[in-house]
Amino acid sequence: MSQTPPQTPPRPLSPHLQVWRWHITMFSSIMHRVTGSASVAGAILVAAWLVALAVGREHYTCFLTLASSPLGLLVWFGLSLAGFVHLTGGLRHLIWDTGAGFEPKKADQIALWTMILGVILTLAFWAVLFTTGKVTL
C-alpha cells in the first residue's frame, strides 16, 4: 500500500507584493533606471542630429523640421526631464555614498526632493529656451 504525500497549501508566487507597500524611495529608484534608459534614447537622437549635420544641408533641415515640430519639442522636453531627474537621482546616490540620509524619513525626503528638483530644473531650462528665443512654437 502506497501513501500519498501530505498536501501543502498553495503558496503565493510573489510574497513581497503582500509585504511591501509603495514608497517614494522605491519610485525614485525605478525612475532613476527609467530615466537612465531614456537618456540613451536622447544620446541616439543627438547622434542622429550630428549625422544629419555631417551629411548635408537637406538632411539637417529635415531633422530640424522634425525636431522643432510640436511633437519633436515634446520629445525633447521629455528627454530633458529624464536627464534632469536622472541627474538629481545621481546626486541622491552621491549623498547616500557618504553614508548620510539612510534613515527612512530622511531617505523619503531626499527622494521626494530629487523628483521635485528634476521637474523644477526642466521647467527652468525650457523657460530660458523660450524667453531667449532659442525655441518657439
Secondary structure as UniProt FT lines:
FT   HELIX           16..19
FT   HELIX           24..55
FT   HELIX           57..67
FT   HELIX           70..97
FT   TURN            98..99
FT   HELIX           104..131
FT   TURN            132..133
//
